[in-house]
């Protein structure tokens, strides 16, 4: 299974980009040994999209209905790191080819677009009740992907 962190807009430099790249590189190092094909981060340029619906459609472009879709949404469940690891392992073991973790634009996702383009089950996760800057959410998501794979690889990185 391939894990892709996809977010609105492209980060080219800065401290957040350095952290994201570091965690994604670390996760890639654990991917094969834990049964995952790859891990990557994608920035999707949202400039020129006039509203939330257009941004949502652009973020969903190229994602197949057979792919797992995990939306980071303030109304989602707040899973523990172990629950995230278990979720990834279950998807892998069920033969899911691709899992996408999506971070929406500044106004979030347009529910009607998601419902029309992605019928069926969609997982929603939240990083708590606080409001976080999008760049920080990207860093936290990248770290959680790495942490989940480190749990599955039984490295000492995660401590309960």
Residue pairs with C-beta under 8 A, 6 or more apart in sequence:
1 35
1 36
1 37
1 88
1 91
1 92
1 96
1 97
1 98
1 99
2 36
2 37
2 38
2 39
2 40
2 97
2 98
2 99
3 27
3 31
3 36
3 38
3 39
3 40
3 88
3 98
3 99
3 101
3 145
4 39
4 40
4 41
4 42
4 98
4 99
4 100
4 101
5 20
5 24
5 39
5 40
5 41
5 42
5 101
5 103
5 138
5 141
5 142
5 145
6 41
6 42
6 43
6 44
6 59
6 100
6 101
6 102
6 103
7 41
7 42
7 43
7 44
7 102
7 103
7 134
7 137
7 138
8 43
8 44
8 46
8 55
8 59
8 103
8 104
8 105
8 106
8 134
9 43
9 44
9 45
9 46
9 47
9 105
9 134
10 43
10 44
10 45
11 17
11 20
11 43
11 135
11 138
14 135
16 135
16 136
16 138
16 139
19 139
19 142
19 143
20 41
20 138
20 139
20 142
21 41
23 139
23 142
23 143
23 145
23 146
24 39
24 40
24 41
24 142
24 145
24 146
26 146
26 150
27 39
27 142
27 145
27 146
27 149
28 38
28 39
28 40
30 146
30 149
30 150
30 152
30 153
30 155
31 37
31 38
31 39
31 149
33 153
34 149
34 152
34 153
35 92
35 152
36 88
36 92
36 149
39 145
39 149
41 138
41 142
44 58
44 59
44 61
46 55
46 58
46 59
46 105
49 55
49 58
49 105
51 110
52 104
52 105
52 107
52 108
52 109
52 110
53 110
53 112
53 113
55 104
55 105
55 107
55 110
56 104
56 105
56 109
56 110
56 113
56 114
57 110
57 113
57 117
59 102
59 104
59 105
59 109
60 69
60 102
60 113
60 114
60 117
60 118
63 69
63 98
63 100
63 118
64 98
65 118
65 119
65 120
66 96
66 97
67 96
67 97
67 98
67 99
67 100
68 91
68 96
68 98
68 99
68 100
68 123
69 100
69 102
69 118
69 122
69 123
70 99
70 100
70 101
70 102
70 122
70 123
70 124
70 125
71 102
71 104
71 109
71 114
71 122
71 123
71 124
71 125
72 101
72 102
72 103
72 104
72 124
72 125
72 126
72 127
72 137
72 141
73 104
73 108
73 109
73 124
73 125
73 126
74 108
74 126
74 129
74 131
75 124
75 126
76 123
76 124
76 125
76 126
77 123
77 124
77 125
77 126
78 125
78 126
78 127
78 128
79 87
79 125
81 144
81 147
81 148
81 151
81 158
82 151
82 158
82 160
84 125
84 144
84 147
84 148
85 147
85 148
85 149
85 151
85 152
87 123
87 148
88 99
88 148
88 149
88 152
89 152
91 99
101 125
101 141
101 145
102 109
103 134
103 137
103 138
103 141
106 134
114 122
127 137
127 140
127 141
132 140
146 157
147 157
147 158
150 157
150 158
151 157
151 158
